[in-house]
Amino acid sequence: HALLGHHSILKRGFALVRDDQGKLVRAVAALSPGQNVSIELADGRRGAVIDGEAPPARKPRKTVPPAAEKQGRLF
């Protein structure tokens, strides 16, 4: 039944994108202009070609120290 689980999500308006080898694409950064992909919606699949330029590189997230390190010592 796990296979049916993603269909209920697709019915809510989501889509699954797979590369030309059938692997799920999880980030725009993993795609290149001209790359062939498959888009799965609730009622079927369609092929597509990625257009445009690659997205700008994302800035790395700043790490926030745990509260204990920010607070200091009491004794």
C-alpha positions as CSV (number, residue, x, y, z in Angstrom):
1,H,0.0,0.0,0.0
2,A,3.0,2.3,0.3
3,L,3.0,2.7,-3.4
4,L,-0.6,4.1,-3.3
5,G,0.5,6.6,-0.6
6,H,2.2,9.1,-3.0
7,H,-0.9,9.1,-5.3
8,S,-3.0,10.8,-2.5
9,I,-0.3,13.5,-2.3
10,L,-0.3,14.0,-6.0
11,K,-4.1,14.5,-5.9
12,R,-3.5,17.5,-3.7
13,G,-1.6,19.2,-6.4
14,F,2.0,18.0,-5.9
15,A,4.2,16.5,-8.6
16,L,7.1,14.1,-8.7
17,V,10.0,15.0,-11.0
18,R,12.4,12.3,-12.1
19,D,15.6,12.6,-14.2
20,D,16.2,10.7,-17.4
21,Q,17.5,7.7,-15.3
22,G,14.3,7.6,-13.2
23,K,15.8,9.0,-10.1
24,L,13.7,11.5,-8.0
25,V,14.9,15.1,-8.4
26,R,14.8,16.8,-5.0
27,A,16.3,20.2,-5.7
28,V,16.4,22.7,-8.6
29,A,20.1,22.8,-8.3
30,A,20.3,19.2,-9.5
31,L,18.8,20.2,-12.9
32,S,20.6,21.6,-15.9
33,P,19.2,23.5,-18.9
34,G,18.3,21.1,-21.7
35,Q,18.0,18.1,-19.3
36,N,15.1,15.7,-19.9
37,V,12.8,15.0,-17.0
38,S,9.6,13.1,-16.3
39,I,6.8,14.9,-14.3
40,E,4.3,12.7,-12.5
41,L,0.9,14.2,-11.6
42,A,-2.2,12.6,-10.1
43,D,-3.5,11.6,-13.6
44,G,-0.3,10.5,-15.3
45,R,3.2,11.4,-16.5
46,R,4.6,13.8,-19.1
47,G,8.1,14.4,-20.3
48,A,9.6,17.9,-20.1
49,V,12.9,19.7,-20.9
50,I,14.5,22.0,-18.3
51,D,14.9,25.5,-19.7
52,G,16.5,28.7,-18.5
53,E,19.6,29.3,-16.6
54,A,20.8,27.4,-13.6
55,P,19.7,29.0,-10.3
56,P,22.2,31.1,-8.4
57,A,24.1,29.2,-5.8
58,R,22.5,29.3,-2.3
59,K,24.4,30.9,0.5
60,P,25.3,28.4,3.2
61,R,23.1,28.6,6.3
62,K,24.6,30.2,9.4
63,T,24.9,27.8,12.3
64,V,23.4,29.0,15.5
65,P,25.2,27.8,18.6
66,P,23.1,26.0,21.2
67,A,21.6,28.1,23.9
68,A,24.0,26.8,26.6
69,E,27.0,28.1,24.7
70,K,25.5,31.5,24.3
71,Q,24.4,31.8,27.9
72,G,27.7,31.3,29.6
73,R,28.5,29.8,33.0
74,L,26.8,30.4,36.3
75,F,29.5,28.9,38.5
